[in-house]
Amino acid sequence: MVLQSGKGLLFIAVVAGLVVISILSSQHALADNVSVVIPPGAANPNFDTPAAEWFSPSVISIRVGDTVTWTNHDGEIHNIASGTGITRMEFVTSSNVGTADGLFQSGPLAPGESWSQTFSKAGVFHYFCTIHPWMNGAVVVNERIPTVPTDASGAQITKWPVEEKTLDGLYEADLAWEPHVILTGQRETLVYQFYNGITGRLIESGVPYELVIYQNGKEIFRVDDNTQIGGGYRYFTFDQPGAVTFRFQKIGGGSSFADFSSLVYQNPNATQAGLPVIQPARNVALGQAFAAVFIVPPLAVMALVFIWAKWGSSIRSKMPGKKHMKTAVPPADSHEGT
Ligand SMILES: [Cu+2]
């Protein structure tokens, strides 16, 4: 009996293990793991750091479900804390040390150590090192856009156009939207037709209807129109992501309606346009560029002024052009010509 229950437990454990493995592998198929490196010299806020940025890359774009792994390639201890650090100017002029918001926080990362964080929500997440708060970075998490169109519940739409009867059954509408997967900022073309819900015959032109678009529970568009032979069409561009309902109502003056639903996804191109800007490190190359622009020319001008002040008069008296000028201008006591 003991052996039997032991076998039963073993069987359950094996099944549970297989389930876990299949879940993990299916997640693995969807999610990526991306790397951010803390470069050598990141601990140094001055011009003599070889680091071009404090985190490399300082802004990384991923998708919901992806994991970011930070690895410390510097020679000092660093950490990763969500929130906003400080600018280098603040480092010099204030005692501000940044504000961690607690969304995620690593322990101390010794040289060579790594730490990972999985992002399950879309958005822009700023982070910094609390030991060196001028070290700022950001993770931009984009929605995972499906390759197939769905209704608002997530069920895949396989047949176009989508057909729906009004609740009272008197009318039927069909609607197709193109592209089928809706992104913000992308022009959608809605194409639709109306039929008699009982006979299935096409509704002739001139029958009034109303198209209303709801998104995230709010009405965002409404138009009165009349049916046309060959069907109606309309362009629409969504500004916001979220569930959307296309409603045809008051067809032929009736009181019923037919609803179609889908999802609008954040356009990754739009997200790229709003990427956060992270101040670069004050690295050696930047220091040289700074010196070339702000230090070398003023020093050169100062040197010239000094040389001119000290030896200017002797240089002027020795210049051949000046001698020629003197001989060319007649002396004041020369009046031969008058
Ligand atoms: Cu640090």
Boltz pocket constraint, residues with backbone or C-beta under 6 A from the ligand:
constraints:
  - pocket:
      binder: B
      contacts: [[A, 42], [A, 43], [A, 77], [A, 78], [A, 79], [A, 129], [A, 130], [A, 131], [A, 132], [A, 135]]
      max_distance: 6.0
